[in-house]
Amino acid sequence: MDEVKEGFTSYQKRLFLFLSVATFFEGYDFMALTQILPNLRQDMGLPPEASGYLVAVINLGTIIAFWLVRKADTWGRKRVLTVTIVGYTIFTFLSGMAPNVYVFAIVQLIARIFLLGEWAISMVIAAEEFPAKRRGMVLGVIQACASLGSIFCAGVVPLLLGTQYGWRLVYWVAIIPLLILGFLRRGMRETQRFAESDDSEVMPLMAIWKTPHAKTVLMLAAIWFVAYIPAQNAISFWKEFATAERGLTDGEVGLSIAIAAVAAMPFVFVSGKLLDVVGRKRGAYIIFAIGTFGIIGCYTFHGRWPLTAALVLGIFSASAYLPVLNSYTTELFPTRLRGSAYSWSNNLLGRLGYVASPALVGALVHQVGAYGPVVASTAVFNIIAAIMVWKMLPETAGLELETAAALATTQES
């Protein structure tokens, strides 16, 4: 690699914008499904319990994305990203055309495969193409754009649901910027690191487990698994808690979520910069500590405004931990294994916590009879995640990817 420059080249600036727009749709898509579920159920005559089953089936796509992400080590980053953008565009359009819930579930599951593939490859490309001293900031801003997508979706979906096309228009509207994104990707190049890699051998499925990096994959998978538990559940069940256990109205909950999301966004955008300034490990401690207090407050405080204040911290932590783990997952492996390592540690093994924990929380709520104590208890997993980062992972802030990958294997030995 050439000597790293402090500033961005014109190509890096365009790439930064392109990847930020690409991840915007991750937030939009996840928020869209949450908001259209009542309308979808009514349109298709489904009972309330069908929502949980539908979300569970669609979320399987986040795990199946494993097969697509690992192809980045053989097909190349650019090719896989192109496939994910085209695939997500097609199946987003088909989601709005679904004649029944079964077709909707299938096309949304497939759309999730492409969406999560797009998100993961965007992180890999960002890690490989930007200066080491500013890598955390870049990853943080790109991830924050997903949160921005959620806020945009929360604002526009109520308007779209009021039209004659209802929930279907939520997916059709997304096609316009996706088509523009597909056009803009024509100027994207293969990452320099992958292009210079002289190892073109096709990697067998289990190849990474025979390398010195196998232990690092397992450690990161364990941290992803643990970190997903509080992040996935804290925001997902807050409306249920606030209305049923604190007596807030739907309107009050909606306004509180909107206020908290907007208030949290500036902090989400600077979370990646924090990792460059104080380091990955210290940044992780700060973010996971904020998450611990935020989640406990979200589910134990009384009164609308104390709950809203805690929700700011909860929303921040639900997004800010991602730059931490994305940094480590892209930094601790060599170029020829980076896609495979990411797919194993995040998409396959780590995502099990993301997919399974809401069902477990639901079962515990059924036993306890309240969301508050159950979801508040998940805050302990933030503490566990911080301890795991401290004990298991090296400091990689400011290091070139090759140096960080070598450091990981040295630590293991």
N, C-alpha and C positions, 0 to 999 in steps of 0.2 A: 504493500500500500504506500502511496505517496505520503509525504509529511503532512500531518493534519493541520489545517488552517482553522483559525478561530471563527471566521465568518462562513456563511453559506454561499456556495456558488449559485448562479442563476438556475441551474438544473435542480439543485437541492431545494431551493425555494419553491419551485414548481412542484417537486415531488412531495414536499412537506404539505402543501395545500391539497394535492391530490389524495394523499393517504388520510389526511384529516377528513376530507369529504367522504371518502370510502367508509371510514369507521363511524361516521355520523349515522349511517343507516342501521348499524347494530343497535344503537339506542332507540332509533325510531321504530324498528321492527319489534323489539321486545315490549316497548310501551304500547304499541299498536294492539298487540294481541291482548294485553291486559285490559285495555279500554273498550275493545269491541265485543268482549265475551258476552256480556248481558244481551247486547243487540243480536249477536249471532245466535245465541240460544233461543231468543224469542222468534227470530226469523225462521229457524229450523225446528222449532217445537221441541227443544231439549230440556230436560229437568236440570235443576241447579247443580246437582252432583256431577253432571257431564263436563262441567268446566275443568275440574281437577283431572279427569281422565284425558281430556283433550290436550291440556297443557303438558301432561306427563308424556304423551305420545309424541308431541311436537318436539319436546326437549331432548328426545332420543337423538335428534339430528345433531345436537351439539357434541355427542359422543362419536357418532358415525363420521363426523368431519375429520376424525383421526386419519382415515384412509386418504383423504384428499390433501391434508396438510403435509403428510410425510412425502408426498410426491414432489414437493418443492426441492428435495435433494437430488432428484433425477431429472425432472422436467425443467427445472429452473424456477426462480421466483416469479419472473414476469409472466411466464406461461400459466402458472397456477393461478395467479391473481386475475389474469384475463378470463380464465375458465370460471372462477368464482363470481366475477362481476356479471358475465353473460348468464350464467346459471341462475344467480339470484334475481336478475331482472326478469327472466322468463317465468320463474316460479312465483315471483311476487305478483305478476300480472295474472297468472292462472289462479292464484289464491282468491282474487276478486271475482273470478268466473266460476268458482266451485258451486255445483248444483246441490250438493248435500254435505253433511258434516264429514263423511268418510273421505270424500275427495279433498275437502279442505284440509283435513288432518294430514293426508299423504303429501299434498303439494307444499304445505307449510313445513312439514318435516324435511322435505328435500331442500326447500328454501333455506332452512336453518343450517343444513350441511354446507351450502355455498356461503352463507353469511358468516358462519364461524370460521370457515376456511379463509375467507377474505380478511377477517379481523386478525387471525393468527399470522398470515403471510404479510400483512401490512406491518406488523410488529417486527417480523424478521427483516424485512426490507429496510425499515427505519433504523434498526440496530446496525445493519451492514453498511448503510450509505451515509451516515452522519457522523460528525466528529465525536470522539470519545468523551471529551469534556462537556459536551452538550447533549449527549445521548439520552440522559434521564429526562431533560426538559422536552426533547422531541417526543419521546414515548409518552410522557405525561400529557402533553397538549393533544396528541393524536387520540389518546384514550379519552381525554376530557370532551372531545368532539362527539363521542358516543353519548355522553351524558347530555350534551347540548341537543343531540337528536331526540333524546327522551323528553326534554322540556318542550321542544318544538312540537313533538307529536302530542304531548298533553294539551298544548294550546290549540292545535288545529283540528284534532279529531272530533271534539264536540261540535264544531261547525260542519264538518263533513257528514257526521251522523245525522244531522238535521236535513240533509238533502234527500231526494227521492231514491238515490242509489245506496244510501246508508253506509254500512260498514264496508261494502265492496269498494267504495270510492277511496277509502283510506289506503288501499293497496294500489289502486290505479293512479292516484296522484303521485305516488312514489316513483312511478315509471319514468316520469319526465326527467328529474335530476339523474336517475340511474342511466338513462340513455346518453345524457350529456357526459356523465362520468365515463361511460364506455368509449365515447368519442375522444375524450381527453387522454385516456390511457395509451393512445397511439404514440405519444411522445415519450413514453416511459422506456427506460433501458433496463437491461439485465443488470443486477448489482455487480459492481466491480469485483467483489470478493468471489462471487459464484463464477463469474466469467473467467477469472484467473485460476480457478480451481482446476488442477490437472487430474483429478480423480473422477472420471466419468462412469465408473463401474456402477451398475444398478445395485442398490442396497437391498439385500433380503429383508423381509419383515422383522426378523429378530436380530438383525446384525448389531444393533446398538448394545444389546445385552452381552455381547462378546468383546466389548471395548472397555477401556479404563473409565469411561464415562457412565457406566451402568449405575453405579452408586449415586451419582449426582442426579440422574433421572429419577431414581426412587425417592431421594430426599426432596426434590422439587415437587414430585407428584404428591407426596405426603403433605407438604406445606399448602399446595393448591387445594387439596381435599379439605384440609382444616379451615383454610381461609374462606372457602366458598360457603361454609355452613352459616356463619353469622351474616355475611354479605347477601346471600340469596334470600334469607328469611326476614331480615329486619325491616325492609321496606315493603316486601310482598304482603305481609300480614298486618301492617300498621293501620290500614283503613278498617279492617275487621275489629281490631282492638279498640281504636279510637271511638267508633260508633257504638259497639256493643258494651264496652267496659268503662268508657269515660263520657258517654252520652253526647258526643259531637254529632252534628247533622252532616249529611252528605256534602252540603255546600261549605260548611266550616272545614271539613276534612280536605276538600278539594283546594280551598284557598290556602290552608296551612301547608299542604304539599307544594303548591306553586311558590309560596313565599320561601319555604325552606330550600327548594331546589334552586331558585334564583340566588338566594343568599350563599348557598354552598358553592356555586359555580366558580367564582374567582379563586377560591381556595383549591378547588379541584384542578384548575388550570395551572396553578403554581406548584402543585405537589411533585411534578417531575423535576422542576428546578430545585426543589428541596433536596432531592436525591443527589443532584450534582454538587450542591453546596455542602451538605453535612455528611454525605455518603449514603450508600444503600442501607447499611445496617441501622445507623441512627435514624434515618428517614423512616425505616420500617417500624422502629420502636415508637416514634411519634405518631405515625398514622394508625397503627394498631391500638395504641393507648387511647387516642381520640375516639376510635371506633368502639372501644370497650365502654367508655363513659356515655357515648352517644346512644348506643343500643339500650343500655340500662335505663337511661333517662327517658327514652322513647316509650318504654313499656312499664315505667314505675311512677313517673310524674303525674300530677293532677293539674287540671287547668289547661285551657287551650294554648296559651302563649308559652308556658314552660314546656309543654309537649312540642310545640313548634320549634322552640329554640334547640331542644334536644334532637329534633328531626334534622336540623341543619347539620349537626355533627354526624348523625347516622347516614345521611345521604352522602356527605363528604367521604366518610370512611368506606362506603359501599362502592365508591369509584376509585379512591386514591390508593387503595392497596394494589390495584391492577398494575400501575407503572412499576411498583416495587418488584412484583413477581415476573412481569414481562421483561424487566431489565435482566434479572437473574437468568430467566429461561432462555433468553437470546444471547447472553454474554458468556455463559459457562461451557459452551460447546464449540467445536471447530465447524467451519463452514459446511463441510460435507455431511455433518450429522445434525446441523441446527434444526432443520425442518422435522426430521425424525424425532429428535429429542423433545421438541415442542409438542408434537402430536401425541407422543407417549405420556409425557408428564402432565400436560394440561387437558387435551381433548379426550383422552381415553381414561387414564387413571384418576387425575384430579377432578374431572367433571362428575365422577361418581358421587362426590359430596354435593355437588350442585344439583344433580337430578334426584338423589335419594333423600336429602335432608328435608325438603318441604313435606314429603309424605310422612316422615318420622315426626316432624313437628305437628302435623295434623293429627296423628295418632295420639301423641302426648296431650294435645289440647282436648281431645275427646275424653281422655282419662281425667285430666285435671279440672276441666270445665272452664278454662280461661286462657287467653292468649298471653296476658301479661307476664306471669312467672315463667312460662315455657320459653317464649322468645327472648326475654331478658337473660335467661340462663345461657343462651347461645353466645353471649358476650365473652364467656370464658375461652372460647375458641380463638378469639383475637389474641388473648394473652398467650395461649399455647403456640399460635403461629409466630408471635414475636420471639418467643424463647427458641423455637425451631430455627428461625433465621439466625439468631445469635449463636447457637451451638453448631449449626450444620454448614452455614454458607460463609465464604470469604468476602472481604470487601473488594468491590470491583469498580468503584467510581473512578472515572478518568482513565481507565485502562483500555488499551486497544483490545479488540475481541480475541486476538490470538494470544495475548498475554493473559487475559482473564481465563480462557479455556485451559491454558497450561497451568495456571494457578489452581484451578479446580482439581486437576489430576494430581498435582503435587500434594494438595491438602489430603486427598483420598489415600495416597500412599503413605 
